[in-house]
Amino acid sequence: MLVIPNVFLVGPMGAGKSTIGRLLAADLHREFCDSDHVIEDRCGANIPWIFDVEGESGFREREQSVIDELTALNGVVMATGGGAIMAEANRRVLRERGTVVYLYAPVEQQLKRAGRDRNRPLLQQDDPGRVLKRLFEVRDPLYRDTADIIVRTDRRSPRAVTNEIRRRIKALADPLHVPG
């Protein structure tokens, strides 16, 4: 029997981590969790409010604690927030406790999907495109370094991306597995 480890989705805002994560979890008969949603549920407040009250550093502390807890579960597919990759402790537990999939999305796609979203505190500025470009330059190497698998999400349906991830995870779990 093929044993597939936990799957952790990383990538920038607008890459489709939550949408693809839900589909992948259903396909693999796993629980889906979104670290940002868990933080919001526990705080009883949305992320912009947490950023306003506690600052980004307060949010990141909560995020690190939740990621440590969720990665310790068995049989999960987890979507992380776009900035989770910045903490070395997060990168370490993601790598050690499952398969990390980087959902690559170019800045143009990120801007199209997330640029006007009021629930994205880092984009509440005059030029969200410039912010996304700067974040991408800093975070892309970290995503790549942490990931076991990199999958492009632009100009592809969530189902096509999910199918590719599932195939590639199975190939990692069993290199002799022939997709059928």
Order of alpha helices (4+ residues) and beta strands (2+ residues): beta-alpha-beta-alpha-alpha-beta-alpha-beta-alpha-alpha-beta-alpha
